[in-house]
Amino acid sequence: MTAKDGRKTILRIENLTKEFGHFTAINNVSLDIIDGEFFTIVGPSGSGKSTMLRILAGLERPTAGKVYIRDEVMNDVPANLRPTSMVFQSLALFNHKTVGQNIEFSQKMKGVGAKARRERCLEMMAMVHLPEDFVNKPITQCSGGERQRVALARALASDPDILFFDEPLSAMDFRLRKLLEVEFKDLHRRAKKTFVYITHSLEEAMIMSDRIAILRAGEVVQVGTPDEIYTTPNSKFVSEFMGEINTLEVERGKNGRFDCPQIGHSVKVANAPKDFDRGYLIIRPESVRFLKRKTDAENQATGILFNEYALGSRVQYHVKSAETTFIVERLREDAYQGNVDDEVMIGWDAADGILVSD
């Protein structure tokens, strides 16, 4: 696989399978990861993402399949001899050492001299925005964000081709996580390394990644850019994993329309595949709007405004209509000018609906 700018595959997974007794954690997965990209593997708990990462990093052996780095098979190459580095969820820092000693550890194990180690350490500290005078600071006196930066600097210090990340932000509070998401993306650009990142948060993946692979029960169900995953999910699972959405069961009806029992009438869907007869219609909350007239949208539904929720720059509304509840999101400046319990008309255009299977 080659990217549009000429970059080639650095990491290739070919028919990868991992079994634990009768349980299959990874089932015949194949992936290509481009040199220099930020690639995220995302999935719910138990989907196999951490097992896959451990195999890629050399901490687990696959039951079947091959792992290639720059076209060289890595299956029998131990983790410490691979051109990779790992940032663990726990960070795995040495609490009895200073910031500098933690960052220099891998180079010290390789026999690099003290002066060269310290120069590399200070270079990496600058890259992750740690003050130089932190070099002698005990790691136990560092905040959560500072410890995260130390772990990043330590991983970069050995100059790996690929950095693996196993849910490094999962234990962070919301504010720090949002800050570090931006810093990870910026660091990726500065470091010019391949990042392979594991998370259960698709929001996290959407913010940072060049491409995303969504894992379900050990199988990759979709790979694409954040925009592709968001605008063209290929299944109900992927669309719902994206977050709050409107999901309507539909069946092909007459005149190219689709019957929707949940709202009591048919709906229009643009560019519906000819072989699609039954499944789900996905409508993003931001695609639904309040209507004054039926002609203001190609599809309509009436209901009662059940509640509203302030989300900073946006407002979310729940509208109960027949047998379903619609989620509507509008920018604050386009907020609904009315009250809870109002009878309202909402709608969306045919091009805003996405037909998916299970």
N, C-alpha and C positions, 0 to 999 in steps of 0.2 A: 504494500500500500504506500502511495506517495501523496503528500499534501499538495495543494495548489501552488505553494511557494517552493516546491521541490524537495522538502524534507521527507525523509523516508521512515519506514517503520523501525523503531528501536526495540520494541518489546512485542513479541507475537506469542499468542496462546493458541495451541492447536489441539482441538478435541480433548480438552482438559476434563478429567473426572476425578473426584475424590470420594471414596466410600469409607465409612466407619461402621464396620460390621455390615448389617443389612440396610443401613441408612446411607443414602446418596446425598452428600452435601453439595457437590458440584457435578453437574450432569452435562458432559460433552460440550463444553464451552469453547468457542473460538473467538479471538479478538485480536485486532491490530492496534497498537498504540504508537502514535507518531512521535518522532524525536522532537523534544522541546514543547510538547503540548501538556496542558493541565487536563488530565483524564480522571474522571470521578466514577467510581462504582458505587451505586446507591441501591438500597433495598431495605425492606423491613427487617426486624429482628428475626434471626433464623433463616434468612435467605441465602446464606453461604458467603457473604462478602468478605468477612474477616478470614475465613478459611482460604478463600482465593488469594487474598493478599499474603497470607503466610506462605502459601505455595510459591507465589511470585518472588517473595523475598528469600526463599530457601529455608524457611523454618519448618515446612512440612513437605513431604514428598507426595506427588500425585499418584493415584491408583493407576491412571492411564493418561495418555496425552503427553504433549511436550511444551516446554517453555523455552523460547528463544530470546536472547538478547543480542542484537546486531547479528542475527543469523547463526549464532552459536547456541547449541543446545545446552541448557543450564540444569537439567534435571539432577545430575550427579555432582554439580558444583556447590560446595557448602556456602552458607550465607556470607561468611567473612571473606570469601574469595570472589564474590560477585561484585560488579561495579555499581553497587546499590547501597543505599542507606535507609534507615527506618526511624520514623518518629512514632512511638507507641502512644496509645491512649493514656497510659499512666505516666508518660514521658520518660520513666525509668532513669531519672537523674540520680547521681550519687549524693546523698544528703550530707555526707561527711566531708565533701570536697567543696571548693570554691567554684564560682562561675567559670573562671579561667581553666581550672583543673578539669571540670566537666567537659568543656569544649575541646580541650587538648587531648582528651583521653585516647581517642582512636589513633591519633598520630603518635602518641607516646608508645602505644602497643606495637606500632610499626617501626619503632626505633628512630623516629625523626628527632633531631636535636632540639634542645630546649629553646634556643633562639629562634629557630625556624617555626617551632610550634607556637611560640608566643606571637610571632608576626602574623601567622595564619589565624590565630585566635582573635587578635585585634581586628583583623580584616573582616572576619565573619561577624564579629560583634557590631561593627559599623554597618554591615549589610542588613542586619536584623534590628537596627536602631537601639542597641544597648550602649549606654555610656561607657567610655573606656575605663573610667574609674571603678566600674563594676567587676573588673577582672579578679580582684581579691575579695569580693563580697561572698560570704557564705551562702550557699544555695538555699539554706533554710530561712534566710532573711529576705528572699525574693518573693514578690507577689505572684499570683497565678499567671498573669500576662508576661511577667519577666521570666518565669520558669519556662513558659512556652517558647519564648525567644531564645533562651539558652539551649533548649532541645533542638530548635531549628539550626542554630549556629553549630552545634555539635554534629548534626547530620551533614551539614554543608562542608564542614572542615576537611573531610576526607575526599572532597571533590568527586562525588559519585556521578555517574551518568543519569541515574534514576533515583528519585526520593519517593519512598513509600510512606503514607500517612494512614494510621489506623484510628479513625475517629478522634483526632487530637483535641477537638473543641467540645466534645460531648459533655464534659463535666464543668464547662465554663458557664458563668451567669450570662444572662441575655445581653447586657451592655458590652461585656468583654468579648463575647462571641461575635457580635456585630463588628466590633473594631478589628478583631483578628481575621475575620473573613476578608476584609479589605486588605489587610497587611499581607495575608497569604497570597492574594492575587498580585499585589505589587511586588512581593518578593519573588514570585515566579518569573515576572518580567525581568527583574534585575539579575536574578541568578542564571537565567537562560538554561535551566535544567528541565528534564522531564519529571513532572509530578504525577504520581498515581495515588489518588486520595479515596479513602473509604468513609462513607457516612450513611446514616439512616435518614438524614434530613435532605430532602430534595431542594428545599429553599437554599440551603447551604451550597449544594451542588450547582444550582442555577446561577448563583452570584459569582462563583469562582471559576467554573470549568470552561474549557474549550469544547469538550464533548463529554457526554454522560452515557454510561451503560446502566440500565435498570435491571436488577436481578430479582428473580422471584423463584423461590423453591429450587435454588441451584441452577437456574437457567436464565440466560440473558434474553429478556423479552423485547427490548428496544435499545438501540444505540443512535445517538444523534446529538446535534448541538442543543444548547438550552432552548433556543428559539424553536427548533424542530420538535423537541419533546413537548414544549408547551402548546404549540399551535396545531400539531398533528399527532397526538397520541394514537397509538395503534390498537389500544384495548381499553376496556373499562377499568382494569386494574391500574394501568399507567395513568389514565386521566384522573382517577380518584386519589392516586398516590401523590399527584401534584398538589392536592389541597382541596379546599371547599369548592365544589362545582355543582351544577344542576344536571342531574341524570334522569332522563325520561325513557321508559321502555316504549319502543315504537315497532310498528309492523307496516310493511308496504300496503298502501291502500289504492285508491283510484286517482286517475289523472296526475300521476307522478307524486302524489302526496303520501304522507305517512300517518297512519292512525296512532293516536296517543291516548289510551284510556285514562291515564292519570289526570289529564286536563279536560277530557270529555269531547275532544274534537281533533281533527287532523292538523298536521303542520307541514309547512313547505321547507324542503332542504335543498340547498344548491349543490349541484354536481354529485348527486347520489350515485354510487356504483350500481350498475345494472343488475349485478348478482346479489345485491344486499336486500334481503327480504325481512329480516327480523333482527333486532339488537337494541342498541341504546343510542340515544341522541344526547350529546354532551354540549352544554352551553356554559361558557364562562360567565361568572357573576358580573363582570364588567361589560359584557355584551348585552345584558338585559337592562332596559330602561323603562322609566315611567312614561305612559302615553296620555295624551289628551284626546286623541282621535284614533280609531282603528287604522286609518290610513297612514299613521306615523311609523308603522313597522309592518313587515310582511307576516309576522306571526304575533298573535296576541293571547293573553290569558287574563282573566279577572280574578280578583281575590281580595282578602283583607290584609292590610298591613299589620302584622302581628307584633313586630318589634324592630328597633333600630339600634345600631351599635357604632359608637364613634371609634374610628381606627386612625386617628391622627389626620392625615391629609385626605382620608377617604371615610365614607360612611357606608356601613353594611346594613341592608334591610332584609327581613324575612317576610315573605308574602305567602300566606296560606291560600292555595287555589285548588279547589276540588280535592283530589287525593294526594296532593304533593305540596311541598313548601319550596318556593323559589328563593334563591339567594341573589340579591341584587346589590352591586357595589357601584357607587358613584363618587366622583371627586367632591370634596366639600363644597366647592363653588357651584356644583351642579346637584346639590342635595334636594331631596323631595321637600316641597313646601306644603306640608300638611301635618297630620297627626296620626299616632298609633290608633288602630281600629278603623281607619278610613277604608272605604271600599275603593280599590285602585285598579287601574288597567296597566299591565306591563307588556313588554314585547321585545322581540329581537328579529333580526333579519335572517333570511334563509342562508346566507353565506356564513353566518356566525355559528351555525350548528355543525357538529362533527359526529358522524356516524361511526360507531365502533362495535366490535363484538365483545364477548366476555374477556 
